[in-house]
Amino acid sequence: MRGSGYLALPIVAVAAWLVLHQFNRLPSLQGRTVSTVLTDTASTQLGRALAPLAQAHPGLSGVVPLYEGLDAFAARVLLADAAERTLDVQYYIWHPDMSGTLLAEALHRAAARGVRVRLLLDDNNTSGLDPALAALDAHPNVEVRLFNPFVSRRWRALDYLTDFPRLNRRMHNKSFTIDNQATITGGRNVGDEYFGAHPQMRFIDLDILAVGSVVREVSDDFDRYWSSASAYPVGSLFAPAPAVASEAQAIRASPVEREPAAHRYLRALVDSAFVQRLLARQLPLEWTRVRLVSDDPAKGLGLAPPEALVWQRLRRVLGQATREVQLVTPYFVPTAAGVDALAGLSAQGVQVSVLTNSLEATDVLVVHAGYAKWRVPLLTAGIGLYEMKRGGMAPERALTGSSASSLHAKVFAVDDSRLFVGSFNFDPRSANLNTEMGLAIDSAALAQAMRKAASLQVSALAYEVRLVV
């Protein structure tokens, strides 16, 4: 009898799984609206301002780094306020805090002016945001979609029991594209810690503002994700908000704007000449070859071929290093294959250095545990390892901003001549599970600036890891 009791347990578990699986099904994508990038934007103020520059640099892109969190926030809001036709916005995290609320209100203002707004968010970090997303989606000029969504909006853990292989894959991409004329992409999500506004946690990060030929690549890539089999309209996932809820979006932003912490950021929007300089063609853009490197969105379902993955394409795009490789990555888990690859470069005389988070600085302890066991093999192979301290003040305005508690920038530089800035971490999750994107930039100036900035940070804010003999 005891044997039959033990046998009943797995039977009950299987039955429960079948019940959950039956009811936790994603809705059909049939009838989903079709939309693509708007290409007739040359007559917009951005289009008119940038046309002479693009014509003077055919096939190239103009780039400028956004080092400071406050600048990165202001650039997004001001460009959203300058949009006339379209805003395509794609993020892994969008917090409903001060900066997230103010930026959402900028999207709402754009929609109220007649701008088409498409917002694509990964669903992993949207818990509790359904009413706000429904209110934003209620505006006739706004559509919100969620990537790899949870069916159970309240009890998300239940979905992991029935659909873990899919839900373990997330969309880590970050892009903010205005009128198909300018785009911002890099390491920052949307939230106070990414823009230097969080009282306890500040992330060291980097974005790139780009104009020119690469913008169309980013727009086309957004369309790939927007129309992918993993992108679900929020109206199919939870109850839509009444039309009046859209107007409440601005009302909800008002209390945030009155908070003392918001004054500095609102003043930055008033004082910033960023957009005016861009429109007046006075922003110090570097015109060079820039290529988008992005995962096939089918990776979100485990269906992308290996040759379509970012980590495979990066090796081809950045080319073979002959002198130096610098990795700046907050979540560094090289695995045996990564150690072998870096050790192989070192054995060929290439100077390899890695800047990552220390145990005290990381916000994901399990990642540091995955990295720590590889420190001795890496050091033995001649790899330079540096770990960011928890806090401190940067010696000057550089790659990492004015102050921070944790590294979040993802930058790879090769031979002081080319670099990659994006969302990709040097770890198995970025390589194999999450979708990622970024810009490969041929720029000695930016690569050398990154090396100088990293050196400043290492000397002031990082530990050098050494073998104890």
C-alpha positions as CSV (number, residue, x, y, z in Angstrom):
1,M,0.0,0.0,0.0
2,R,2.9,2.3,0.8
3,G,4.2,1.8,-2.7
4,S,0.9,2.8,-4.3
5,G,0.9,6.0,-2.1
6,Y,4.3,6.9,-3.4
7,L,3.2,6.2,-6.9
8,A,0.1,8.5,-6.5
9,L,2.3,11.6,-5.8
10,P,3.9,11.9,-9.3
11,I,0.5,11.1,-10.8
12,V,-1.1,14.0,-8.9
13,A,1.8,16.2,-9.8
14,V,1.5,15.3,-13.5
15,A,-2.3,15.9,-13.3
16,A,-1.8,19.3,-11.7
17,W,0.7,20.2,-14.4
18,L,-1.7,19.2,-17.1
19,V,-4.5,21.4,-15.6
20,L,-2.1,24.4,-15.3
21,H,-0.9,23.8,-18.8
22,Q,-4.4,23.7,-20.2
23,F,-5.4,27.0,-18.7
24,N,-2.1,28.9,-19.0
25,R,-2.0,29.3,-22.7
26,L,-1.0,32.4,-24.6
27,P,-3.7,34.1,-26.7
28,S,-3.7,33.8,-30.5
29,L,-1.7,36.4,-32.5
30,Q,-4.3,36.2,-35.2
31,G,-5.7,39.7,-35.9
32,R,-2.7,41.5,-34.4
33,T,-2.2,44.9,-36.1
34,V,0.5,45.2,-38.7
35,S,2.8,48.3,-38.6
36,T,6.3,49.0,-39.9
37,V,8.8,51.8,-39.7
38,L,7.7,55.1,-41.2
39,T,10.3,56.1,-43.8
40,D,8.8,59.3,-45.0
41,T,10.3,61.4,-42.2
42,A,12.8,63.6,-44.2
43,S,10.5,66.6,-43.7
44,T,10.5,66.4,-39.9
45,Q,12.7,68.9,-38.1
46,L,15.1,66.2,-37.3
47,G,15.1,65.0,-40.9
48,R,15.7,68.5,-42.2
49,A,18.5,69.2,-39.8
50,L,20.3,65.9,-40.4
51,A,19.9,65.7,-44.1
52,P,23.0,67.9,-45.0
53,L,25.2,65.9,-42.6
54,A,24.0,62.5,-43.9
55,Q,24.6,63.7,-47.5
56,A,28.1,64.8,-46.6
57,H,28.8,61.4,-45.0
58,P,27.1,58.8,-47.3
59,G,26.8,55.3,-45.8
60,L,28.2,56.5,-42.5
61,S,26.6,57.2,-39.1
62,G,27.2,60.0,-36.7
63,V,27.6,59.0,-33.0
64,V,28.1,60.7,-29.7
65,P,28.4,58.9,-26.4
66,L,26.0,59.6,-23.5
67,Y,28.2,59.2,-20.4
68,E,26.2,60.9,-17.7
69,G,22.9,59.5,-16.5
70,L,21.3,62.9,-16.4
71,D,22.3,63.6,-20.0
72,A,21.0,60.2,-21.1
73,F,17.6,60.9,-19.4
74,A,17.4,64.4,-20.9
75,A,18.3,63.2,-24.4
76,R,15.4,60.7,-24.4
77,V,12.8,63.1,-23.1
78,L,13.9,66.0,-25.3
79,L,14.0,63.9,-28.4
80,A,10.6,62.4,-27.6
81,D,9.3,66.0,-27.3
82,A,10.9,66.8,-30.7
83,A,9.3,63.8,-32.4
84,E,6.8,64.6,-35.1
85,R,6.0,61.2,-36.7
86,T,7.0,58.2,-34.8
87,L,8.6,56.8,-31.6
88,D,9.8,53.2,-31.5
89,V,10.8,52.2,-27.9
90,Q,12.2,48.8,-26.8
91,Y,13.3,48.0,-23.2
92,Y,14.0,45.1,-20.8
93,I,13.2,47.2,-17.7
94,W,10.9,50.2,-17.3
95,H,10.5,51.1,-13.6
96,P,7.5,53.2,-12.5
97,D,9.7,55.5,-10.5
98,M,10.5,59.2,-11.1
99,S,12.4,58.9,-14.3
100,G,10.2,56.1,-15.6
101,T,7.1,58.1,-15.0
102,L,8.5,61.3,-16.5
103,L,9.6,59.4,-19.6
104,A,6.3,57.6,-20.0
105,E,4.6,61.0,-19.8
106,A,6.9,62.2,-22.6
107,L,5.6,59.3,-24.7
108,H,2.1,60.3,-23.8
109,R,2.7,64.0,-24.8
110,A,4.1,62.8,-28.2
111,A,1.0,60.7,-28.8
112,A,-1.2,63.6,-27.9
113,R,0.6,65.6,-30.7
114,G,-0.3,62.9,-33.2
115,V,3.0,60.9,-33.0
116,R,2.7,57.1,-33.5
117,V,4.2,55.5,-30.4
118,R,5.1,51.8,-30.3
119,L,6.4,50.5,-27.0
120,L,7.8,46.9,-26.7
121,L,8.8,45.7,-23.2
122,D,10.0,42.5,-22.0
123,D,7.4,41.1,-19.6
124,N,9.9,39.9,-16.9
125,N,9.9,43.2,-15.0
126,T,6.4,44.5,-15.5
127,S,4.8,43.0,-12.4
128,G,2.2,45.5,-11.1
129,L,2.4,47.7,-14.2
130,D,-0.7,46.3,-16.1
131,P,-3.0,49.2,-15.2
132,A,-0.4,51.8,-16.3
133,L,0.4,49.9,-19.5
134,A,-3.3,49.5,-20.3
135,A,-3.8,53.3,-19.7
136,L,-0.9,54.1,-22.1
137,D,-2.2,51.6,-24.7
138,A,-5.7,53.2,-24.5
139,H,-4.5,56.2,-26.4
140,P,-5.3,55.8,-30.1
141,N,-1.8,56.7,-31.1
142,V,-0.1,54.3,-28.8
143,E,0.3,50.5,-28.9
144,V,2.1,48.5,-26.2
145,R,3.3,44.9,-26.7
146,L,5.0,42.5,-24.3
147,F,7.7,40.1,-25.3
148,N,7.4,36.5,-24.0
149,P,4.6,37.5,-21.7
150,F,3.3,35.7,-18.6
151,V,-0.3,34.4,-19.0
152,S,-0.9,34.6,-15.2
153,R,-0.7,38.3,-14.6
154,R,-1.0,37.9,-10.8
155,W,0.6,34.5,-10.1
156,R,3.5,34.5,-12.5
157,A,5.4,31.7,-10.7
158,L,2.7,29.3,-11.9
159,D,3.7,30.0,-15.5
160,Y,7.2,28.8,-14.8
161,L,5.8,25.4,-13.8
162,T,4.3,25.0,-17.3
163,D,6.4,27.1,-19.6
164,F,9.9,27.5,-18.1
165,P,11.9,27.0,-21.3
166,R,10.2,30.0,-22.9
167,L,9.9,32.3,-19.9
168,N,13.6,31.7,-19.1
169,R,14.4,33.5,-22.3
170,R,14.1,37.3,-22.1
171,M,14.4,40.3,-24.4
172,H,17.3,42.3,-23.1
173,N,17.4,44.8,-25.9
174,K,17.3,48.6,-25.4
175,S,16.6,51.2,-28.1
176,F,14.8,54.5,-28.4
177,T,14.3,55.7,-31.9
178,I,12.8,59.0,-33.0
179,D,11.2,59.7,-36.4
180,N,13.6,57.1,-38.0
181,Q,16.2,59.8,-37.8
182,A,18.0,59.3,-34.5
183,T,18.3,56.4,-32.0
184,I,19.7,55.8,-28.5
185,T,21.0,52.4,-27.6
186,G,23.4,51.0,-25.1
187,G,23.3,49.5,-21.6
188,R,20.7,51.6,-19.9
189,N,17.2,50.5,-19.0
190,V,14.6,53.0,-17.8
191,G,14.8,53.7,-14.1
192,D,16.3,56.0,-11.6
193,E,19.4,53.9,-10.9
194,Y,20.3,54.0,-14.7
195,F,20.0,57.8,-14.8
196,G,21.8,58.7,-11.6
197,A,18.6,59.6,-9.7
198,H,18.3,56.6,-7.2
199,P,19.3,57.6,-3.7
200,Q,21.0,54.3,-2.9
201,M,21.9,52.5,-6.2
202,R,23.6,54.2,-9.1
203,F,24.7,52.3,-12.2
204,I,27.8,53.1,-14.2
205,D,26.6,52.9,-17.7
206,L,27.0,54.1,-21.3
207,D,24.6,54.8,-24.3
208,I,25.3,55.9,-27.8
209,L,23.2,58.5,-29.7
210,A,23.4,57.7,-33.4
211,V,22.1,59.3,-36.5
212,G,22.7,58.5,-40.2
213,S,22.5,55.1,-41.9
214,V,22.5,52.9,-38.8
215,V,19.2,54.3,-37.7
216,R,17.3,52.5,-40.4
217,E,19.0,49.3,-39.3
218,V,17.7,49.8,-35.8
219,S,14.2,50.7,-37.1
220,D,14.1,47.5,-39.2
221,D,15.3,45.5,-36.3
222,F,12.6,47.0,-34.1
223,D,10.1,45.8,-36.7
224,R,11.5,42.3,-36.6
225,Y,10.9,42.2,-32.8
226,W,7.5,44.0,-33.0
227,S,6.2,41.5,-35.5
228,S,7.9,38.4,-34.0
229,A,6.0,35.4,-32.6
230,S,7.0,36.6,-29.1
231,A,5.4,40.1,-29.1
232,Y,1.8,40.2,-27.8
233,P,-0.5,43.2,-27.7
234,V,-1.3,44.0,-24.1
235,G,-5.0,44.2,-25.0
236,S,-4.9,40.4,-25.6
237,L,-3.3,39.7,-22.2
238,F,-5.3,41.8,-19.8
239,A,-8.4,43.9,-19.8
240,P,-8.0,47.2,-21.7
241,A,-8.4,50.5,-19.9
242,P,-11.2,52.9,-20.7
243,A,-10.3,55.7,-23.1
244,V,-10.3,58.2,-20.3
245,A,-7.5,56.3,-18.6
246,S,-5.1,57.6,-21.1
247,E,-5.7,61.2,-20.0
248,A,-5.0,60.1,-16.4
249,Q,-1.5,59.3,-17.5
250,A,-0.6,63.0,-17.3
251,I,-2.4,63.4,-14.0
252,R,-0.3,60.6,-12.5
253,A,2.9,62.3,-13.6
254,S,2.0,65.6,-11.8
255,P,2.8,64.4,-8.2
256,V,6.1,63.0,-9.4
257,E,7.1,66.4,-11.0
258,R,6.5,68.1,-7.6
259,E,8.9,65.8,-5.7
260,P,12.2,67.5,-4.7
261,A,14.2,64.8,-6.3
262,A,12.6,65.5,-9.7
263,H,13.5,69.2,-9.7
264,R,17.1,68.6,-10.8
265,Y,15.9,66.5,-13.7
266,L,13.1,68.8,-14.8
267,R,15.6,71.7,-14.6
268,A,18.0,69.8,-16.8
269,L,15.3,69.5,-19.4
270,V,14.8,73.3,-19.3
271,D,18.5,74.1,-19.4
272,S,19.7,71.4,-21.8
273,A,20.7,72.6,-25.3
274,F,21.1,69.1,-26.5
275,V,18.3,69.0,-29.0
276,Q,18.9,72.6,-30.1
277,R,22.5,71.7,-30.8
278,L,21.5,68.6,-32.7
279,L,19.0,70.6,-34.8
280,A,21.5,73.3,-35.4
281,R,24.1,70.7,-36.5
282,Q,26.4,71.8,-33.7
283,L,26.5,68.5,-31.7
284,P,30.0,67.0,-31.9
285,L,29.0,63.9,-33.9
286,E,31.8,61.6,-35.1
287,W,30.9,60.2,-38.6
288,T,32.1,56.7,-39.1
289,R,31.2,53.1,-40.0
290,V,28.6,51.8,-37.5
291,R,26.8,48.4,-37.7
292,L,23.9,47.1,-35.7
293,V,24.6,43.7,-34.2
294,S,21.3,42.1,-32.9
295,D,20.0,38.7,-32.1
296,D,17.3,37.1,-34.2
297,P,14.1,37.5,-32.1
298,A,13.4,33.8,-32.7
299,K,16.1,33.3,-30.0
300,G,13.3,34.2,-27.5
301,L,11.7,30.9,-28.5
302,G,14.9,29.0,-28.8
303,L,14.6,28.8,-32.6
304,A,17.4,31.1,-33.8
305,P,20.2,29.5,-35.7
306,P,23.7,29.8,-34.1
307,E,25.0,32.1,-36.9
308,A,22.2,34.6,-36.1
309,L,23.4,35.1,-32.5
310,V,25.1,38.3,-31.3
311,W,28.1,36.5,-29.8
312,Q,28.9,34.7,-33.1
313,R,28.5,37.9,-35.2
314,L,30.5,40.0,-32.8
315,R,33.6,38.0,-33.5
316,R,33.2,38.6,-37.2
317,V,32.3,42.3,-37.0
318,L,35.0,43.3,-34.5
319,G,37.6,41.3,-36.3
320,Q,40.7,39.6,-34.9
321,A,42.6,41.5,-32.3
322,T,46.3,41.9,-32.8
323,R,47.3,44.2,-29.9
324,E,44.7,44.7,-27.2
325,V,41.2,43.6,-26.1
326,Q,39.3,45.4,-23.3
327,L,36.1,44.0,-21.8
328,V,33.9,46.1,-19.6
329,T,31.0,43.9,-18.5
330,P,29.0,43.9,-15.2
331,Y,28.1,40.2,-15.4
332,F,31.2,38.3,-16.3
333,V,30.9,34.5,-16.5
334,P,33.4,33.4,-19.1
335,T,32.9,29.6,-18.8
336,A,35.6,27.2,-19.9
337,A,35.2,28.2,-23.5
338,G,35.5,31.9,-22.8
339,V,38.6,31.3,-20.6
340,D,40.1,29.3,-23.5
341,A,39.3,32.1,-26.0
342,L,40.8,34.9,-23.9
343,A,43.8,32.7,-22.9
344,G,44.4,32.0,-26.6
345,L,44.5,35.7,-27.4
346,S,46.9,36.3,-24.5
347,A,49.2,33.5,-25.8
348,Q,49.3,35.3,-29.1
349,G,50.6,38.5,-27.4
350,V,47.3,40.3,-27.2
351,Q,46.9,42.3,-24.0
352,V,43.5,41.3,-22.5
353,S,41.9,43.1,-19.6
354,V,38.5,42.7,-18.0
355,L,36.7,45.3,-15.8
356,T,33.7,43.8,-13.9
357,N,31.9,44.1,-10.6
358,S,33.4,43.0,-7.3
359,L,31.3,40.9,-4.9
360,E,30.4,44.1,-2.9
361,A,29.3,46.0,-6.0
362,T,27.3,43.4,-7.9
363,D,23.5,43.4,-7.8
364,V,23.3,39.8,-8.8
365,L,25.3,37.6,-6.3
366,V,24.8,34.4,-8.3
367,V,26.6,35.9,-11.3
368,H,29.6,36.8,-9.2
369,A,29.7,33.2,-7.9
370,G,29.7,32.0,-11.5
371,Y,32.7,34.3,-12.2
372,A,34.8,33.8,-9.1
373,K,35.8,30.3,-9.9
374,W,37.4,31.4,-13.2
375,R,39.7,34.1,-11.7
376,V,42.7,31.8,-11.1
377,P,42.7,30.3,-14.7
378,L,42.3,33.8,-16.2
379,L,45.1,35.3,-14.1
380,T,47.3,32.3,-14.8
381,A,46.8,32.9,-18.5
382,G,47.9,36.5,-18.2
383,I,44.5,38.2,-18.3
384,G,44.2,41.5,-16.4
385,L,41.3,41.4,-14.0
386,Y,39.8,44.5,-12.3
387,E,36.8,44.6,-10.0
388,M,34.7,47.7,-9.4
389,K,34.3,48.8,-5.8
390,R,30.8,49.4,-4.4
391,G,30.9,53.2,-4.5
392,G,33.0,56.3,-4.8
393,M,33.5,59.4,-6.9
394,A,35.0,59.2,-10.4
395,P,38.1,61.4,-10.9
396,E,36.5,63.2,-13.8
397,R,33.6,63.1,-16.2
398,A,34.4,60.0,-18.2
399,L,33.0,56.7,-19.5
400,T,31.3,56.0,-16.3
401,G,29.6,59.2,-15.2
402,S,30.1,61.2,-12.0
403,S,29.4,58.6,-9.3
404,A,28.1,55.1,-9.1
405,S,27.7,52.0,-7.0
406,S,27.7,49.2,-9.5
407,L,29.0,48.7,-13.0
408,H,26.4,48.3,-15.7
409,A,28.0,49.4,-19.0
410,K,28.8,46.7,-21.6
411,V,31.7,47.8,-23.8
412,F,34.2,45.7,-25.8
413,A,37.1,47.4,-27.5
414,V,39.7,46.0,-29.9
415,D,43.1,47.4,-30.8
416,D,42.2,51.0,-29.8
417,S,40.3,51.3,-33.1
418,R,36.8,49.7,-32.8
419,L,34.3,48.9,-30.1
420,F,30.9,47.5,-29.3
421,V,28.5,49.2,-27.0
422,G,25.2,47.5,-26.2
423,S,23.3,45.2,-24.0
424,F,25.4,42.1,-24.3
425,N,27.1,40.7,-21.2
426,F,30.0,38.3,-21.3
427,D,28.0,35.4,-19.8
428,P,26.0,32.3,-20.9
429,R,22.6,34.0,-20.5
430,S,23.5,36.8,-23.0
431,A,25.1,34.3,-25.3
432,N,22.4,31.6,-25.3
433,L,19.1,32.7,-23.7
434,N,18.4,36.5,-23.8
435,T,18.1,38.5,-27.0
436,E,20.7,41.3,-27.2
437,M,21.7,44.2,-29.4
438,G,24.3,46.9,-29.7
439,L,26.4,49.0,-32.1
440,A,29.8,48.0,-33.5
441,I,31.6,51.3,-34.1
442,D,34.8,51.8,-36.1
443,S,36.3,54.7,-34.0
444,A,39.8,55.1,-32.7
445,A,38.7,58.2,-30.8
446,L,35.9,56.4,-28.9
447,A,38.0,53.2,-28.3
448,Q,40.8,55.3,-26.9
449,A,38.4,57.4,-24.8
450,M,37.0,54.2,-23.4
451,R,40.6,52.9,-22.5
452,K,41.4,56.2,-20.9
453,A,38.2,56.3,-18.9
454,A,38.5,52.6,-17.9
455,S,42.1,53.4,-16.7
456,L,40.8,56.3,-14.6
457,Q,38.1,54.1,-13.1
458,V,40.5,51.3,-12.4
459,S,43.0,53.6,-10.6
460,A,40.3,55.3,-8.5
461,L,37.4,52.9,-8.1
462,A,38.5,49.3,-8.8
463,Y,40.5,46.5,-7.2
464,E,43.2,44.8,-9.2
465,V,42.9,41.0,-8.8
466,R,46.3,39.3,-8.4
467,L,47.5,35.8,-7.7
468,V,49.0,35.3,-4.3
469,V,52.2,33.3,-4.6
